[in-house]
Amino acid sequence: MHKRLTFVNWILLSGSAPESTSATFIDLPREIVNEFGHYSDTATQLSLMRTCNHAHGVVSRLLYRNIKTKSHRARRLFVTILSNSKSAVHYPSFIKSLEYSAAIPSDAYLTFPLLAAVLITLPNLRNLSLLIPSSMTEFLIYLLTRNGVIRQPSSVFRHIRAITDSVPSITPLNLSSLNSLSIDSHLSLVAIARCRPLKELIIHEPVDLSDLDFISECLTGQPGSSHHLKSLTVTVDVESTAEITFSLLGLAATFPVLEKLVFRAAHINAMVRKCSTTF
Protein backbone atom coordinates (compact mmCIF):
# COMPACT_ATOMS: atom_id res chain seq x y z
CA MET A 1 0.00 0.00 0.00
CA HIS A 2 2.86 2.41 0.84
CA LYS A 3 4.54 1.77 -2.50
CA ARG A 4 1.28 2.32 -4.36
CA LEU A 5 0.62 5.66 -2.69
CA THR A 6 4.23 6.73 -3.31
CA PHE A 7 3.76 6.00 -7.02
CA VAL A 8 0.54 8.04 -7.05
CA ASN A 9 2.23 11.00 -5.34
CA TRP A 10 5.04 10.86 -7.89
CA ILE A 11 2.53 11.03 -10.74
CA LEU A 12 0.70 13.99 -9.24
CA LEU A 13 3.86 15.94 -8.46
CA SER A 14 5.64 15.29 -11.74
CA GLY A 15 2.52 15.56 -13.89
CA SER A 16 3.54 12.51 -15.91
CA ALA A 17 3.69 8.75 -15.74
CA PRO A 18 6.80 6.70 -16.50
CA GLU A 19 5.47 5.60 -19.90
CA SER A 20 3.90 8.89 -20.95
CA THR A 21 4.70 12.60 -20.81
CA SER A 22 1.06 13.72 -21.04
CA ALA A 23 -0.70 11.58 -18.43
CA THR A 24 -3.48 13.24 -16.42
CA PHE A 25 -5.77 12.29 -13.55
CA ILE A 26 -8.12 10.64 -16.04
CA ASP A 27 -5.31 8.27 -17.03
CA LEU A 28 -4.96 6.91 -13.51
CA PRO A 29 -6.12 3.29 -13.11
CA ARG A 30 -9.48 2.84 -11.40
CA GLU A 31 -7.76 0.94 -8.59
CA ILE A 32 -5.68 4.00 -7.66
CA VAL A 33 -8.67 6.34 -7.80
CA ASN A 34 -10.46 3.85 -5.58
CA GLU A 35 -7.64 4.15 -3.02
CA PHE A 36 -8.05 7.93 -3.03
CA GLY A 37 -11.73 7.58 -2.26
CA HIS A 38 -11.28 4.80 0.28
CA TYR A 39 -9.04 6.91 2.54
CA SER A 40 -11.07 10.13 2.14
CA ASP A 41 -13.90 11.44 4.28
CA THR A 42 -17.39 12.00 2.87
CA ALA A 43 -16.82 15.65 1.97
CA THR A 44 -13.65 14.80 0.06
CA GLN A 45 -15.39 11.96 -1.73
CA LEU A 46 -18.13 14.32 -2.87
CA SER A 47 -15.55 16.78 -4.17
CA LEU A 48 -13.65 14.02 -5.93
CA MET A 49 -16.82 12.78 -7.61
CA ARG A 50 -17.39 16.22 -9.13
CA THR A 51 -13.97 16.41 -10.78
CA CYS A 52 -14.68 14.16 -13.77
CA ASN A 53 -16.72 11.21 -14.98
CA HIS A 54 -13.77 8.89 -14.39
CA ALA A 55 -13.63 9.70 -10.68
CA HIS A 56 -17.42 9.82 -10.38
CA GLY A 57 -17.81 6.28 -11.64
CA VAL A 58 -15.30 4.95 -9.10
CA VAL A 59 -15.91 7.02 -5.97
CA SER A 60 -19.71 6.87 -6.18
CA ARG A 61 -19.49 3.13 -5.47
CA LEU A 62 -17.68 3.90 -2.22
CA LEU A 63 -19.94 6.77 -1.22
CA TYR A 64 -23.15 4.80 -1.68
CA ARG A 65 -21.93 1.47 -0.32
CA ASN A 66 -22.83 2.03 3.35
CA ILE A 67 -25.58 4.55 4.05
CA LYS A 68 -26.77 5.92 7.39
CA THR A 69 -29.47 8.53 7.03
CA LYS A 70 -32.56 10.18 8.52
CA SER A 71 -34.91 13.17 8.21
CA HIS A 72 -34.62 15.46 5.17
CA ARG A 73 -31.27 13.96 4.19
CA ALA A 74 -32.98 10.60 3.76
CA ARG A 75 -35.59 12.14 1.45
CA ARG A 76 -32.93 13.79 -0.70
CA LEU A 77 -30.97 10.55 -0.87
CA PHE A 78 -34.00 8.41 -1.78
CA VAL A 79 -35.06 10.84 -4.50
CA THR A 80 -31.53 10.71 -5.93
CA ILE A 81 -31.56 6.92 -5.93
CA LEU A 82 -34.98 6.71 -7.58
CA SER A 83 -34.16 9.31 -10.23
CA ASN A 84 -30.92 7.52 -11.15
CA SER A 85 -32.24 3.96 -11.08
CA LYS A 86 -32.24 3.81 -14.90
CA SER A 87 -29.24 6.03 -15.64
CA ALA A 88 -25.72 5.01 -16.64
CA VAL A 89 -24.56 5.37 -13.02
CA HIS A 90 -26.79 2.87 -11.26
CA TYR A 91 -26.71 4.04 -7.64
CA PRO A 92 -29.15 1.36 -6.36
CA SER A 93 -26.71 -1.42 -7.27
CA PHE A 94 -23.95 0.23 -5.20
CA ILE A 95 -25.82 0.12 -1.87
CA LYS A 96 -24.95 -2.82 0.37
CA SER A 97 -25.88 -1.43 3.79
CA LEU A 98 -28.74 0.91 4.69
CA GLU A 99 -29.53 2.28 8.15
CA TYR A 100 -32.59 4.52 8.33
CA SER A 101 -33.98 6.31 11.38
CA ALA A 102 -37.33 8.07 11.54
CA ALA A 103 -36.97 11.19 13.65
CA ILE A 104 -40.24 13.15 13.51
CA PRO A 105 -43.90 12.26 12.72
CA SER A 106 -43.77 14.02 9.34
CA ASP A 107 -41.26 11.39 8.19
CA ALA A 108 -44.11 8.92 7.95
CA TYR A 109 -45.81 10.82 5.13
CA LEU A 110 -42.77 12.44 3.50
CA THR A 111 -40.13 9.71 3.74
CA PHE A 112 -41.84 6.32 4.18
CA PRO A 113 -43.30 6.25 0.62
CA LEU A 114 -39.82 6.96 -0.76
CA LEU A 115 -38.25 4.29 1.48
CA ALA A 116 -40.76 1.67 0.33
CA ALA A 117 -40.08 2.56 -3.30
CA VAL A 118 -36.30 2.52 -2.85
CA LEU A 119 -36.10 -0.90 -1.16
CA ILE A 120 -37.40 -2.73 -4.23
CA THR A 121 -34.63 -1.17 -6.35
CA LEU A 122 -31.68 -2.40 -4.24
CA PRO A 123 -30.55 -5.75 -5.67
CA ASN A 124 -27.31 -5.94 -3.67
CA LEU A 125 -28.54 -4.75 -0.25
CA ARG A 126 -27.14 -7.06 2.41
CA ASN A 127 -27.69 -5.19 5.68
CA LEU A 128 -30.89 -3.31 6.57
CA SER A 129 -31.40 -1.48 9.87
CA LEU A 130 -34.64 0.34 10.72
CA LEU A 131 -35.21 2.58 13.74
CA ILE A 132 -38.90 3.49 13.60
CA PRO A 133 -41.17 4.70 16.44
CA SER A 134 -43.77 2.03 17.13
CA SER A 135 -46.60 4.51 16.60
CA MET A 136 -45.47 5.02 12.99
CA THR A 137 -44.97 1.37 12.12
CA GLU A 138 -48.49 0.58 10.87
CA PHE A 139 -48.28 3.00 7.95
CA LEU A 140 -44.82 1.73 6.97
CA ILE A 141 -46.10 -1.86 7.05
CA TYR A 142 -48.91 -0.86 4.69
CA LEU A 143 -46.50 0.75 2.23
CA LEU A 144 -44.01 -2.14 2.35
CA THR A 145 -46.80 -4.66 1.79
CA ARG A 146 -48.26 -2.68 -1.11
CA ASN A 147 -44.87 -2.49 -2.80
CA GLY A 148 -44.12 -6.17 -2.31
CA VAL A 149 -41.28 -5.71 0.17
CA ILE A 150 -43.28 -7.61 2.81
CA ARG A 151 -44.69 -10.86 1.51
CA GLN A 152 -47.79 -12.34 3.04
CA PRO A 153 -48.04 -16.03 4.03
CA SER A 154 -49.63 -17.78 1.11
CA SER A 155 -50.15 -21.01 -0.72
CA VAL A 156 -50.46 -21.80 -4.42
CA PHE A 157 -54.13 -22.62 -3.88
CA ARG A 158 -54.87 -19.04 -2.83
CA HIS A 159 -53.84 -17.84 -6.29
CA ILE A 160 -55.93 -20.27 -8.31
CA ARG A 161 -58.87 -17.88 -8.49
CA ALA A 162 -56.66 -15.01 -9.61
CA ILE A 163 -54.97 -17.15 -12.24
CA THR A 164 -58.23 -18.43 -13.67
CA ASP A 165 -59.53 -14.86 -13.78
CA SER A 166 -56.47 -13.89 -15.85
CA VAL A 167 -55.35 -11.47 -13.13
CA PRO A 168 -52.34 -13.23 -11.65
CA SER A 169 -51.04 -11.99 -8.33
CA ILE A 170 -47.31 -11.48 -8.77
CA THR A 171 -44.97 -10.26 -6.06
CA PRO A 172 -41.83 -8.70 -7.55
CA LEU A 173 -38.52 -10.26 -6.55
CA ASN A 174 -36.60 -7.84 -4.35
CA LEU A 175 -34.03 -7.76 -1.54
CA SER A 176 -32.82 -11.16 -2.71
CA SER A 177 -29.36 -10.53 -1.20
CA LEU A 178 -30.53 -9.44 2.26
CA ASN A 179 -28.45 -11.22 4.91
CA SER A 180 -28.83 -9.05 8.01
CA LEU A 181 -31.92 -7.33 9.44
CA SER A 182 -31.98 -5.09 12.53
CA ILE A 183 -35.35 -3.93 13.85
CA ASP A 184 -35.65 -1.25 16.53
CA SER A 185 -39.39 -0.83 16.28
CA HIS A 186 -42.61 -2.83 16.46
CA LEU A 187 -42.11 -6.55 15.95
CA SER A 188 -44.33 -6.59 12.85
CA LEU A 189 -41.42 -5.27 10.76
CA VAL A 190 -39.74 -8.66 11.15
CA ALA A 191 -42.10 -9.72 8.34
CA ILE A 192 -39.53 -8.19 5.97
CA ALA A 193 -37.53 -11.39 6.54
CA ARG A 194 -40.05 -13.61 4.74
CA CYS A 195 -38.64 -15.46 1.71
CA ARG A 196 -35.19 -13.93 2.12
CA PRO A 197 -31.79 -15.55 2.80
CA LEU A 198 -31.43 -14.04 6.25
CA LYS A 199 -28.39 -15.06 8.29
CA GLU A 200 -28.59 -12.46 11.08
CA LEU A 201 -31.60 -11.00 12.90
CA ILE A 202 -31.44 -8.38 15.65
CA ILE A 203 -34.59 -7.35 17.54
CA HIS A 204 -34.20 -4.51 20.01
CA GLU A 205 -37.72 -4.31 21.46
CA PRO A 206 -38.67 -6.91 24.14
CA VAL A 207 -40.86 -9.77 22.89
CA ASP A 208 -42.85 -12.50 24.61
CA LEU A 209 -43.21 -16.20 23.84
CA SER A 210 -46.02 -15.68 21.34
CA ASP A 211 -43.81 -13.18 19.51
CA LEU A 212 -41.15 -15.87 19.18
CA ASP A 213 -43.71 -17.93 17.28
CA PHE A 214 -44.30 -15.02 14.89
CA ILE A 215 -40.53 -14.65 14.38
CA SER A 216 -40.26 -18.34 13.63
CA GLU A 217 -43.08 -18.14 11.08
CA CYS A 218 -41.47 -15.19 9.31
CA LEU A 219 -38.13 -16.96 9.02
CA THR A 220 -39.16 -20.54 8.24
CA GLY A 221 -42.84 -20.58 7.29
CA GLN A 222 -42.47 -19.94 3.56
CA PRO A 223 -40.73 -21.77 0.70
CA GLY A 224 -37.39 -20.13 0.12
CA SER A 225 -37.34 -18.59 3.60
CA SER A 226 -34.25 -18.48 5.76
CA HIS A 227 -33.71 -21.93 7.23
CA HIS A 228 -30.06 -21.10 7.80
CA LEU A 229 -30.16 -18.28 10.36
CA LYS A 230 -26.73 -18.12 12.03
CA SER A 231 -27.04 -15.16 14.42
CA LEU A 232 -30.03 -14.08 16.51
CA THR A 233 -30.23 -11.28 19.08
CA VAL A 234 -33.50 -11.01 20.98
CA THR A 235 -34.85 -9.71 24.32
CA VAL A 236 -37.60 -11.88 25.76
CA ASP A 237 -40.04 -11.15 28.59
CA VAL A 238 -40.58 -14.41 30.49
CA GLU A 239 -42.08 -15.30 33.85
CA SER A 240 -40.02 -18.29 34.94
CA THR A 241 -36.73 -20.06 34.44
CA ALA A 242 -38.61 -22.96 32.84
CA GLU A 243 -39.91 -20.66 30.12
CA ILE A 244 -36.38 -19.49 29.43
CA THR A 245 -35.24 -23.09 29.10
CA PHE A 246 -38.04 -24.09 26.74
CA SER A 247 -37.53 -20.92 24.71
CA LEU A 248 -33.88 -21.80 24.19
CA LEU A 249 -34.78 -25.36 23.24
CA GLY A 250 -37.42 -24.09 20.82
CA LEU A 251 -34.99 -21.71 19.14
CA ALA A 252 -32.39 -24.47 18.84
CA ALA A 253 -34.93 -26.77 17.18
CA THR A 254 -36.23 -24.04 14.84
CA PHE A 255 -32.81 -22.85 13.67
CA PRO A 256 -30.55 -25.91 13.58
CA VAL A 257 -27.52 -24.10 12.14
CA LEU A 258 -27.66 -21.20 14.60
CA GLU A 259 -24.11 -20.31 15.63
CA LYS A 260 -24.65 -17.21 17.80
CA LEU A 261 -27.56 -16.49 20.12
CA VAL A 262 -27.69 -13.34 22.23
CA PHE A 263 -30.64 -14.04 24.51
CA ARG A 264 -31.61 -11.27 26.92
CA ALA A 265 -34.22 -12.22 29.48
CA ALA A 266 -35.87 -10.37 32.38
CA HIS A 267 -35.40 -12.37 35.58
CA ILE A 268 -38.46 -13.40 37.55
CA ASN A 269 -37.08 -11.59 40.60
CA ALA A 270 -37.60 -7.86 40.08
CA MET A 271 -34.66 -7.11 42.39
CA VAL A 272 -32.27 -8.83 40.00
CA ARG A 273 -31.03 -7.06 36.89
CA LYS A 274 -31.80 -8.38 33.44
CA CYS A 275 -29.35 -10.97 32.30
CA SER A 276 -27.84 -11.27 28.86
CA THR A 277 -26.38 -14.54 27.63
CA THR A 278 -24.40 -15.24 24.49
CA PHE A 279 -24.11 -18.79 23.20
C-alpha positions in Angstrom: 0.0 0.0 0.0 2.9 2.4 0.8 4.5 1.8 -2.5 1.3 2.3 -4.4 0.6 5.7 -2.7 4.2 6.7 -3.3 3.8 6.0 -7.0 0.5 8.0 -7.1 2.2 11.0 -5.3 5.0 10.9 -7.9 2.5 11.0 -10.7 0.7 14.0 -9.2 3.9 15.9 -8.5 5.6 15.3 -11.7 2.5 15.6 -13.9 3.5 12.5 -15.9 3.7 8.8 -15.7 6.8 6.7 -16.5 5.5 5.6 -19.9 3.9 8.9 -21.0 4.7 12.6 -20.8 1.1 13.7 -21.0 -0.7 11.6 -18.4 -3.5 13.2 -16.4 -5.8 12.3 -13.5 -8.1 10.6 -16.0 -5.3 8.3 -17.0 -5.0 6.9 -13.5 -6.1 3.3 -13.1 -9.5 2.8 -11.4 -7.8 0.9 -8.6 -5.7 4.0 -7.7 -8.7 6.3 -7.8 -10.5 3.8 -5.6 -7.6 4.2 -3.0 -8.0 7.9 -3.0 -11.7 7.6 -2.3 -11.3 4.8 0.3 -9.0 6.9 2.5 -11.1 10.1 2.1 -13.9 11.4 4.3 -17.4 12.0 2.9 -16.8 15.6 2.0 -13.6 14.8 0.1 -15.4 12.0 -1.7 -18.1 14.3 -2.9 -15.5 16.8 -4.2 -13.7 14.0 -5.9 -16.8 12.8 -7.6 -17.4 16.2 -9.1 -14.0 16.4 -10.8 -14.7 14.2 -13.8 -16.7 11.2 -15.0 -13.8 8.9 -14.4 -13.6 9.7 -10.7 -17.4 9.8 -10.4 -17.8 6.3 -11.6 -15.3 4.9 -9.1 -15.9 7.0 -6.0 -19.7 6.9 -6.2 -19.5 3.1 -5.5 -17.7 3.9 -2.2 -19.9 6.8 -1.2 -23.2 4.8 -1.7 -21.9 1.5 -0.3 -22.8 2.0 3.3 -25.6 4.6 4.1 -26.8 5.9 7.4 -29.5 8.5 7.0 -32.6 10.2 8.5 -34.9 13.2 8.2 -34.6 15.5 5.2 -31.3 14.0 4.2 -33.0 10.6 3.8 -35.6 12.1 1.4 -32.9 13.8 -0.7 -31.0 10.6 -0.9 -34.0 8.4 -1.8 -35.1 10.8 -4.5 -31.5 10.7 -5.9 -31.6 6.9 -5.9 -35.0 6.7 -7.6 -34.2 9.3 -10.2 -30.9 7.5 -11.2 -32.2 4.0 -11.1 -32.2 3.8 -14.9 -29.2 6.0 -15.6 -25.7 5.0 -16.6 -24.6 5.4 -13.0 -26.8 2.9 -11.3 -26.7 4.0 -7.6 -29.1 1.4 -6.4 -26.7 -1.4 -7.3 -23.9 0.2 -5.2 -25.8 0.1 -1.9 -24.9 -2.8 0.4 -25.9 -1.4 3.8 -28.7 0.9 4.7 -29.5 2.3 8.2 -32.6 4.5 8.3 -34.0 6.3 11.4 -37.3 8.1 11.5 -37.0 11.2 13.7 -40.2 13.1 13.5 -43.9 12.3 12.7 -43.8 14.0 9.3 -41.3 11.4 8.2 -44.1 8.9 7.9 -45.8 10.8 5.1 -42.8 12.4 3.5 -40.1 9.7 3.7 -41.8 6.3 4.2 -43.3 6.3 0.6 -39.8 7.0 -0.8 -38.3 4.3 1.5 -40.8 1.7 0.3 -40.1 2.6 -3.3 -36.3 2.5 -2.8 -36.1 -0.9 -1.2 -37.4 -2.7 -4.2 -34.6 -1.2 -6.3 -31.7 -2.4 -4.2 -30.5 -5.7 -5.7 -27.3 -5.9 -3.7 -28.5 -4.7 -0.3 -27.1 -7.1 2.4 -27.7 -5.2 5.7 -30.9 -3.3 6.6 -31.4 -1.5 9.9 -34.6 0.3 10.7 -35.2 2.6 13.7 -38.9 3.5 13.6 -41.2 4.7 16.4 -43.8 2.0 17.1 -46.6 4.5 16.6 -45.5 5.0 13.0 -45.0 1.4 12.1 -48.5 0.6 10.9 -48.3 3.0 8.0 -44.8 1.7 7.0 -46.1 -1.9 7.1 -48.9 -0.9 4.7 -46.5 0.7 2.2 -44.0 -2.1 2.4 -46.8 -4.7 1.8 -48.3 -2.7 -1.1 -44.9 -2.5 -2.8 -44.1 -6.2 -2.3 -41.3 -5.7 0.2 -43.3 -7.6 2.8 -44.7 -10.9 1.5 -47.8 -12.3 3.0 -48.0 -16.0 4.0 -49.6 -17.8 1.1 -50.2 -21.0 -0.7 -50.5 -21.8 -4.4 -54.1 -22.6 -3.9 -54.9 -19.0 -2.8 -53.8 -17.8 -6.3 -55.9 -20.3 -8.3 -58.9 -17.9 -8.5 -56.7 -15.0 -9.6 -55.0 -17.2 -12.2 -58.2 -18.4 -13.7 -59.5 -14.9 -13.8 -56.5 -13.9 -15.8 -55.4 -11.5 -13.1 -52.3 -13.2 -11.6 -51.0 -12.0 -8.3 -47.3 -11.5 -8.8 -45.0 -10.3 -6.1 -41.8 -8.7 -7.5 -38.5 -10.3 -6.6 -36.6 -7.8 -4.3 -34.0 -7.8 -1.5 -32.8 -11.2 -2.7 -29.4 -10.5 -1.2 -30.5 -9.4 2.3 -28.4 -11.2 4.9 -28.8 -9.0 8.0 -31.9 -7.3 9.4 -32.0 -5.1 12.5 -35.3 -3.9 13.8 -35.6 -1.2 16.5 -39.4 -0.8 16.3 -42.6 -2.8 16.5 -42.1 -6.6 15.9 -44.3 -6.6 12.9 -41.4 -5.3 10.8 -39.7 -8.7 11.1 -42.1 -9.7 8.3 -39.5 -8.2 6.0 -37.5 -11.4 6.5 -40.1 -13.6 4.7 -38.6 -15.5 1.7 -35.2 -13.9 2.1 -31.8 -15.5 2.8 -31.4 -14.0 6.2 -28.4 -15.1 8.3 -28.6 -12.5 11.1 -31.6 -11.0 12.9 -31.4 -8.4 15.6 -34.6 -7.3 17.5 -34.2 -4.5 20.0 -37.7 -4.3 21.5 -38.7 -6.9 24.1 -40.9 -9.8 22.9 -42.9 -12.5 24.6 -43.2 -16.2 23.8 -46.0 -15.7 21.3 -43.8 -13.2 19.5 -41.2 -15.9 19.2 -43.7 -17.9 17.3 -44.3 -15.0 14.9 -40.5 -14.6 14.4 -40.3 -18.3 13.6 -43.1 -18.1 11.1 -41.5 -15.2 9.3 -38.1 -17.0 9.0 -39.2 -20.5 8.2 -42.8 -20.6 7.3 -42.5 -19.9 3.6 -40.7 -21.8 0.7 -37.4 -20.1 0.1 -37.3 -18.6 3.6 -34.2 -18.5 5.8 -33.7 -21.9 7.2 -30.1 -21.1 7.8 -30.2 -18.3 10.4 -26.7 -18.1 12.0 -27.0 -15.2 14.4 -30.0 -14.1 16.5 -30.2 -11.3 19.1 -33.5 -11.0 21.0 -34.8 -9.7 24.3 -37.6 -11.9 25.8 -40.0 -11.2 28.6 -40.6 -14.4 30.5 -42.1 -15.3 33.8 -40.0 -18.3 34.9 -36.7 -20.1 34.4 -38.6 -23.0 32.8 -39.9 -20.7 30.1 -36.4 -19.5 29.4 -35.2 -23.1 29.1 -38.0 -24.1 26.7 -37.5 -20.9 24.7 -33.9 -21.8 24.2 -34.8 -25.4 23.2 -37.4 -24.1 20.8 -35.0 -21.7 19.1 -32.4 -24.5 18.8 -34.9 -26.8 17.2 -36.2 -24.0 14.8 -32.8 -22.9 13.7 -30.6 -25.9 13.6 -27.5 -24.1 12.1 -27.7 -21.2 14.6 -24.1 -20.3 15.6 -24.7 -17.2 17.8 -27.6 -16.5 20.1 -27.7 -13.3 22.2 -30.6 -14.0 24.5 -31.6 -11.3 26.9 -34.2 -12.2 29.5 -35.9 -10.4 32.4 -35.4 -12.4 35.6 -38.5 -13.4 37.6 -37.1 -11.6 40.6 -37.6 -7.9 40.1 -34.7 -7.1 42.4 -32.3 -8.8 40.0 -31.0 -7.1 36.9 -31.8 -8.4 33.4 -29.3 -11.0 32.3 -27.8 -11.3 28.9 -26.4 -14.5 27.6 -24.4 -15.2 24.5 -24.1 -18.8 23.2 
